[in-house]
């Protein structure tokens, strides 16, 4: 067991090791995104290695005897789900795919329902990657799991109530008003969930919507680039006919994306919205859209069905460009 580090020693160590921690964080985020897509879990996943300036401020401000051990969010990942009943799905995703060091779940604390606080759900895990720290230990990562509404509240309240280095206490009435907003967070969560479930059962919520939602989940494992939702809807309306009645297609699309990940990544890199091909020629529009994954899958497995369905419904050049990228010739 190594001797505790003081704040300055911890700062120096973190400055040296941050590149390795950053790489471990990025690998962890990418892996969670892929597992979430495989589980059909709608969520956003972001991560960061703590800034050196934030690390040293926290080390000094908190007065830890061993800041290196106490600052557990050197690598941090945040999973945000649309509503509260998906929190357990996200938690299960983490606990079943990572080595878990500890779980902090305030939702299970007795008496928590009497407090105006949002229940914390944090999981300390072993990060992805093979690199070890100088002591031969794997890097760790703190995973925070929240709903969208709770994430908005947490970021807002943190910016107002927690000022590292400040000696000024927040007035009690202001602090109380911020915590009172939690009741609205809980109400928002429950109403969103009710609306989502009602919409899913509505006859107008078609297979098209479900297919696009699936493509969006997988697309997020490749790119964070914004896309045109209306264009996606127009294209998916055609792609549904090219797929036909196939209740297992969502699982097959996930498998296709995983089996062809390297090829798809190259396609996005070479023809995506930041590529020279796109910027110079203004073509390959669909490469920056989530439905591109469905198009690639159909080009690989049912290219003639796709062509027949496409003709007369969408511009031919859009499909020709995608076929050229995937290496398909008719």
C-alpha positions in Angstrom: 0.0 0.0 0.0 1.5 3.3 -1.1 1.8 6.3 1.3 -0.9 9.0 0.9 0.0 11.9 -1.4 -0.5 15.5 -0.3 -2.4 17.9 -2.7 0.7 19.0 -4.6 2.0 15.5 -5.0 -1.4 14.3 -6.2 -1.5 17.2 -8.7 1.9 16.3 -10.1 0.9 12.7 -10.5 -2.4 13.6 -12.1 -0.8 15.9 -14.6 1.5 13.1 -15.7 -1.2 10.4 -15.9 -4.0 12.4 -17.3 -3.4 11.3 -20.9 -3.7 7.6 -19.9 -6.8 8.4 -17.9 -8.3 10.3 -20.8 -7.7 7.3 -23.1 -9.3 5.0 -20.6 -12.3 7.3 -20.3 -12.8 7.4 -24.1 -12.6 3.6 -24.3 -15.2 3.3 -21.5 -17.6 5.7 -23.2 -17.3 4.0 -26.5 -18.0 0.6 -24.9 -21.0 1.8 -22.9 -22.5 3.3 -26.1 -22.1 0.0 -27.9 -23.6 -2.0 -25.1 -26.5 0.4 -24.8 -27.3 0.0 -28.5 -27.2 -3.8 -28.1 -29.6 -3.5 -25.2 -31.8 -1.1 -27.1 -31.4 1.4 -24.3 -32.2 5.0 -25.2 -29.6 7.2 -23.5 -26.7 9.6 -24.1 -23.3 8.8 -22.8 -20.5 11.3 -22.3 -17.2 11.3 -20.5 -14.2 13.3 -19.6 -10.9 13.2 -17.8 -11.0 15.8 -15.1 -9.2 19.0 -16.1 -5.9 19.5 -14.2 -7.1 22.8 -12.9 -10.3 21.3 -11.5 -8.3 18.5 -9.9 -5.9 20.8 -8.0 -8.8 23.1 -6.9 -10.7 20.2 -5.5 -7.7 18.7 -3.9 -7.0 21.9 -2.0 -10.5 23.0 -1.4 -11.7 19.7 0.1 -8.7 19.3 2.4 -8.4 15.6 1.8 -5.6 13.8 3.6 -5.1 11.6 0.5 -6.6 13.5 -2.5 -5.4 11.0 -5.0 -7.6 8.3 -3.4 -10.5 10.5 -2.4 -11.0 12.2 -5.8 -12.8 9.3 -7.5 -14.0 11.2 -10.6 -10.6 11.6 -12.3 -12.3 9.7 -15.1 -16.0 10.5 -15.2 -18.8 9.2 -17.4 -22.4 10.4 -17.4 -25.3 8.3 -18.6 -28.5 10.3 -19.2 -31.8 8.4 -19.8 -35.1 10.0 -20.8 -37.1 9.0 -17.6 -36.6 7.4 -14.2 -37.8 3.8 -14.9 -34.8 3.4 -17.3 -32.3 4.1 -14.5 -32.3 0.5 -13.4 -31.7 -0.6 -17.0 -28.7 1.7 -17.2 -27.5 0.5 -13.8 -27.8 -3.1 -14.9 -25.9 -2.4 -18.1 -22.9 -1.1 -16.0 -22.9 -3.7 -13.3 -23.2 -6.6 -15.8 -20.4 -5.4 -18.2 -17.8 -3.9 -15.8 -15.9 -4.8 -12.7 -17.8 -2.8 -10.1 -15.9 -1.4 -7.1 -18.9 0.1 -5.4 -22.5 1.4 -6.0 -23.9 4.5 -4.4 -27.6 4.4 -4.8 -29.5 6.9 -2.7 -32.8 5.7 -4.0 -32.6 2.8 -1.5 -31.7 4.8 1.5 -34.4 4.7 4.3 -36.1 8.0 4.7 -34.8 9.5 1.5 -38.4 10.1 0.3 -38.8 12.8 3.0 -36.0 14.9 1.7 -35.9 17.4 -1.1 -32.8 16.0 -2.7 -32.4 14.1 -5.9 -31.2 10.6 -5.3 -27.6 10.0 -6.3 -26.8 7.0 -8.5 -23.1 6.6 -9.0 -21.1 3.5 -9.8 -17.3 3.2 -9.4 -15.9 0.8 -12.0 -12.7 -0.4 -13.5 -12.3 1.6 -16.7 -11.8 -0.1 -20.1 -8.3 -0.5 -21.5 -5.2 -2.5 -20.6 -3.1 0.3 -19.3 -2.2 0.4 -15.6 -1.1 3.2 -13.3 2.5 3.3 -12.1 1.4 1.1 -9.1 0.2 -1.6 -11.3 -3.5 -0.9 -10.6 -6.2 -0.5 -13.3 -7.7 3.0 -13.7 -11.1 3.6 -12.3 -14.0 5.6 -13.6 -17.0 7.1 -11.8 -20.3 6.6 -13.7 -23.1 8.9 -12.9 -26.6 7.8 -14.0 -29.4 10.4 -14.3 -32.6 11.3 -16.1 -32.6 14.2 -18.5 -34.5 16.4 -16.1 -32.2 15.5 -13.2 -29.2 16.3 -15.4 -30.5 19.8 -16.1 -31.2 20.4 -12.4 -27.8 19.0 -11.3 -25.8 21.1 -13.8 -27.8 24.2 -12.9 -27.6 23.7 -9.1 -23.9 22.8 -9.3 -23.0 26.0 -11.1 -24.9 28.1 -8.5 -24.2 26.3 -5.2 -20.8 24.9 -5.6 -18.0 27.3 -6.1 -14.5 25.8 -5.4 -12.5 28.1 -3.3 -15.5 30.3 -2.3 -15.9 31.2 1.4 -19.4 32.6 0.8 -22.3 30.4 1.9 -25.4 30.3 -0.3 -28.4 31.9 1.5 -30.6 29.3 2.9 -33.7 30.5 1.1 -31.9 30.4 -2.2 -30.6 26.9 -1.5 -34.1 25.8 -0.4 -35.7 27.2 -3.6 -33.2 25.2 -5.7 -34.0 22.0 -3.9 -37.7 22.7 -4.2 -37.3 22.3 -8.0 -36.7 18.6 -7.4 -40.4 18.1 -7.1 -40.8 19.5 -10.6 -38.0 17.2 -11.8 -39.8 14.2 -10.4 -43.1 15.3 -11.9 -41.4 15.9 -15.3 -39.9 12.4 -15.2 -43.1 10.7 -14.5 -45.1 12.7 -17.1 -42.4 12.0 -19.8 -42.6 8.3 -19.0 -46.4 8.3 -19.1 -46.3 10.0 -22.5 -43.7 7.7 -24.0 -45.6 4.6 -22.9 -48.9 6.0 -24.2 -47.3 7.0 -27.5 -45.7 3.5 -28.0 -49.2 1.9 -27.6 -50.8 4.4 -30.0 -51.7 3.0 -33.4 -50.1 6.0 -35.1 -46.7 5.2 -33.5 -45.7 3.0 -36.4 -42.9 0.6 -37.1 -41.2 3.5 -38.9 -40.7 5.4 -35.5 -39.3 2.3 -33.8 -36.9 1.6 -36.7 -35.6 5.2 -36.7 -35.2 5.1 -32.9 -33.1 2.0 -33.2 -30.9 3.5 -35.9 -30.4 6.6 -33.8 -29.3 4.6 -30.8 -26.7 2.7 -32.9 -25.6 5.9 -34.8 -24.7 7.5 -31.5 -22.0 4.8 -31.1 -20.3 6.2 -34.2 -21.0 9.9 -34.3 -22.3 12.8 -32.3 -22.9 14.9 -35.4 -26.4 16.5 -35.6 -28.6 15.3 -38.4 -31.9 16.3 -40.1 -34.7 14.6 -38.4 -37.2 15.3 -41.2 -34.9 13.8 -43.8 -34.5 10.7 -41.6 -38.3 10.3 -41.4 -38.7 10.6 -45.2 -36.0 8.0 -45.9 -37.1 5.5 -43.2 -40.6 5.6 -44.7 -39.0 4.0 -47.7 -36.6 1.7 -45.9 -39.4 0.1 -43.9 -40.8 -1.4 -47.2 -37.3 -2.6 -48.1 -37.1 -4.5 -44.9 -40.6 -6.0 -44.9 -42.1 -7.8 -41.9 -39.0 -8.8 -39.9 -39.6 -8.7 -36.1 -36.0 -9.5 -35.4 -34.5 -6.7 -37.6 -33.5 -4.5 -34.7 -31.2 -7.1 -33.3 -29.8 -7.9 -36.7 -29.0 -4.2 -37.3 -27.1 -4.1 -34.0 -25.1 -7.2 -35.1 -24.4 -5.7 -38.5 -23.1 -2.5 -37.0 -20.8 -4.4 -34.7 -19.6 -6.9 -37.3 -18.8 -4.0 -39.7 -17.8 -1.3 -37.3 -14.4 -0.7 -38.8 -15.8 -0.4 -42.3 -18.6 1.9 -41.2 -16.2 4.1 -39.2 -14.1 4.5 -42.4 -17.1 5.5 -44.4 -18.1 8.2 -41.9 -14.5 9.4 -41.7 -14.0 9.6 -45.5 -17.5 10.7 -46.6 -19.1 12.2 -43.4 -20.0 15.9 -42.9 -16.4 16.9 -41.9 -14.7 15.0 -44.7 -13.1 16.6 -47.8 -15.5 14.7 -50.0 -18.5 16.2 -48.4 -17.1 19.7 -48.1 -15.7 19.8 -51.6 -18.5 18.2 -53.5 -21.5 18.7 -51.2 -22.6 15.1 -51.8 -23.0 12.0 -49.6 -25.7 13.7 -47.6 -27.0 10.5 -46.1 -23.7 9.5 -44.5 -24.4 12.1 -41.8 -27.8 10.6 -41.0 -28.6 7.6 -38.7 -30.6 5.9 -41.4 -27.3 5.4 -43.2 -26.8 2.3 -41.1 -30.0 0.7 -42.4 -29.0 1.6 -46.0 -25.6 0.0 -45.5 -27.2 -3.1 -44.1 -29.6 -3.4 -47.0 -26.9 -2.7 -49.5 -24.9 -5.6 -47.9 -27.8 -8.1 -47.6 -30.7 -7.0 -49.9 -29.4 -4.5 -52.4 -31.9 -5.2 -55.2 -34.8 -5.0 -52.9 -33.5 -1.7 -51.7 -33.1 -0.4 -55.2 -36.6 -1.5 -56.2 -38.1 0.2 -53.2 -36.1 3.4 -53.6 -36.8 4.1 -57.2 -39.7 6.5 -57.7 -39.7 7.5 -54.0 -36.4 9.2 -53.3 -33.7 10.8 -55.4 -31.6 8.1 -57.1 -28.3 9.9 -56.6 -28.7 9.6 -52.8 -28.7 5.8 -53.0 -26.0 5.7 -55.8 -23.7 7.6 -53.5 -24.3 5.2 -50.6 -23.8 2.2 -52.9 -20.5 3.6 -54.2 -19.3 4.0 -50.6 -20.3 0.5 -49.7 -18.7 -0.9 -52.8 -22.0 -2.2 -54.4 -22.6 -2.1 -58.2 -25.8 -2.8 -59.9 
